[in-house]
Amino acid sequence: TDEQVRLSASQPTIGIVAPRDKNPQIVMWDPAVYSFDSFADIGASGATLLYFEGATYIDYLLGKGWVTEDQVDASYDGSPARFIAEGNLVQQGFASAEPYQYQNEFEDWGKPV
């Protein structure tokens, strides 16, 4: 759906089915490093937010002023390596996958996000 939103001006579409009732996208961080209660808290912290290029929610967060251009980093490639190595990043994920994986599958992390 990010692509549909991004291309809607030049390629209008009509949705006929919603595959999910809720979107499982999240942003996650190490709770031992940060204790955010809102997106504004993330912005105020100056923390880097990793995301996949083209994710439309980033435009929304920027538009609301909750994060700044210098905080967002579109270099996220799906790998846990940078998040684990640096330890102080905020990163996009899916509530249905990453929290479990980071705690139970990625031995270099092995704790909640």
JOGIKA-V39448 format. One line per field, one symbol per residue. burial: + if it has 24 or more other ideal C-beta (glycine too) atoms within 12 Angstrom, else -. A space follows every 10 residues. Layout:
# JOGIKA-V39448
burial = ???
This chain:
# JOGIKA-V39448
burial = ---------- ---------- ----++++++ ---+-+--+- -++-+-++++ ++--+-++-- +----++--- +++--+---+ --++--+-++ +++----++- ++------+- --+
